[in-house]
Amino acid sequence: MTRIGLIHATPLAVAPIAASFERLWPEAQLHNILDDSLSQDRARDGRLTEAMTQRFVNLTGYALGCGCDAILFTCSAFGPAIEAAARTTPRPALKPNQAMFDMALATPARSGVLQLGLLATFEPSIASMAQELKDMAQALGVAIEIHSAHVPEAMDDLNRGQADLHHQKIAHAVTTLPACDVILLAQFSMAAAQPLAQSRSAVPVLSSPDCAVSALRQRMMHV
């Protein structure tokens, strides 16, 4: 049985990725590793620090020591730290939004420039995700324009158990974006809002967990 190490910086990411594995790869054995102070420290400091990066490296080493065959990071605000941690392991390691970005950048553009909508409930995610998208697009030779928006208080709603309010705020935010070719939901914790958000949009609305699980399963078939 394939054992997947899931490294989380917030408990809100645990249920969405578990649901995706249950639908798409139920045979996988999940090993959840949570450091919920990472997201708190990232929000407090306003930047990614060397200490945070080292914590990701340490968590990755711990996952390998627990016998994990692959690692999936679920925290989108820590791109450079995740890249540094992934370089320390010979096992497959997937960044949280990598598969979703691949799918988004393969979307046909209705004009000469691919218009991407990026919604986040954790505001520090936006800058790092936008930069990652730009770097990937440049490498692929795809011209893009990113329309990003923070959905304030939605994450607080989810923390309080008010999932309906969380979903409604995200769905409303979809309608406020300029015309896009595809819309991306930044956090794993936003995945449950995808159906309602999609009902308000004429273009695809992508969430990370399903894309990530499908991509990792495909990758592990060739290891």
Residue pairs with C-beta under 8 A, 6 or more apart in sequence:
1 27
1 28
1 29
2 27
2 28
2 29
2 69
2 70
2 220
3 28
3 29
3 30
3 31
3 66
3 67
3 68
3 69
4 21
4 28
4 29
4 30
4 31
4 68
4 69
4 70
4 71
4 72
4 216
5 31
5 33
5 60
5 63
5 64
5 66
5 68
5 70
5 71
5 72
6 14
6 17
6 30
6 31
6 32
6 33
6 71
6 72
6 74
7 33
7 35
7 56
7 59
7 60
7 63
7 71
7 72
7 73
7 74
7 75
8 14
8 32
8 33
8 34
8 35
8 36
8 74
8 75
9 34
9 35
9 36
9 38
9 39
9 42
9 74
9 75
9 77
9 78
10 36
10 38
10 39
10 75
10 122
10 189
11 34
11 36
12 155
12 158
12 159
12 187
12 188
12 189
13 74
13 75
13 187
13 188
13 189
14 32
14 34
14 74
16 188
16 189
16 190
16 191
16 192
16 207
16 209
17 72
17 74
17 188
17 209
17 212
17 213
18 30
19 191
19 192
19 209
20 191
20 209
20 210
20 212
20 213
21 28
21 30
21 213
23 210
24 210
24 213
24 214
24 217
25 213
25 216
25 217
28 217
31 63
31 66
31 68
33 59
33 62
33 63
35 55
35 59
38 52
38 55
38 56
38 75
38 78
39 75
39 77
39 122
41 49
41 52
42 48
42 52
42 77
42 78
42 124
43 122
43 124
46 124
48 77
48 78
48 80
48 81
48 128
52 78
52 81
53 80
53 81
53 84
53 85
55 81
56 73
56 78
56 81
56 82
56 84
56 85
57 84
57 85
57 88
59 85
60 71
60 85
60 86
60 88
60 89
60 93
61 88
61 89
63 71
64 71
64 89
64 91
68 91
69 91
69 92
69 220
69 223
70 91
70 92
70 93
70 94
70 216
70 219
70 220
70 223
71 86
71 89
71 91
71 92
71 93
71 94
72 93
72 94
72 96
72 212
72 213
72 216
73 82
73 85
73 86
73 93
73 94
73 95
73 96
74 96
74 188
74 208
74 209
75 82
75 96
75 188
76 96
76 97
76 120
76 122
76 125
76 128
76 129
76 186
76 187
76 188
76 208
77 122
77 124
77 125
77 128
77 129
78 128
79 95
79 128
79 129
79 131
79 132
80 128
82 93
82 95
82 96
83 95
85 93
86 93
86 95
92 216
92 219
92 220
92 223
94 212
94 215
94 216
94 219
95 132
96 188
96 208
96 212
97 129
97 132
97 184
97 186
97 208
97 212
98 212
98 215
99 208
99 211
99 212
99 214
99 215
99 216
100 184
100 206
100 207
100 208
100 211
100 212
101 132
101 133
101 136
101 184
102 136
102 211
102 215
103 206
103 211
104 116
104 133
104 182
104 184
104 206
105 114
105 133
105 136
105 137
105 140
105 142
105 144
107 114
107 181
107 182
107 204
108 181
109 115
109 143
109 181
110 181
112 143
113 143
113 144
113 145
114 137
114 142
114 143
114 144
114 145
114 181
114 182
115 144
115 145
115 147
115 178
115 179
115 180
115 181
115 182
116 133
116 144
116 145
116 146
116 147
116 180
116 181
116 182
116 183
116 184
117 147
117 148
117 149
117 174
117 177
117 178
117 180
117 182
117 183
117 184
118 126
118 129
118 130
118 133
118 146
118 147
118 148
118 149
118 183
118 184
118 186
119 148
119 149
119 151
119 170
119 173
119 174
119 177
119 183
119 184
119 185
119 186
119 190
119 197
120 126
120 129
120 148
120 149
120 150
120 151
120 186
120 187
121 150
121 151
121 154
121 155
121 158
121 166
121 170
121 186
121 187
121 189
121 190
122 155
122 186
122 187
123 150
125 186
125 187
126 148
126 150
126 186
129 186
130 146
130 148
133 144
133 146
134 144
134 146
137 143
137 144
147 177
147 178
147 180
149 173
149 176
149 177
151 169
151 170
151 173
153 169
154 165
154 166
154 169
154 170
154 190
155 166
155 187
155 189
157 163
157 165
157 166
157 169
158 166
158 189
163 192
166 192
166 193
167 192
167 193
167 196
167 197
168 196
170 185
170 190
170 193
170 196
170 197
171 193
171 196
171 197
171 199
171 200
172 200
174 183
174 197
174 200
174 201
174 205
175 200
175 201
177 183
180 203
181 203
182 203
182 204
182 205
182 206
183 197
183 201
183 203
183 204
183 205
183 206
184 205
184 206
185 191
185 193
185 194
185 197
185 205
185 206
185 207
185 208
186 208
187 208
188 207
188 208
188 209
190 207
191 207
191 208
191 209
191 210
194 205
194 206
194 207
197 205
198 204
198 205
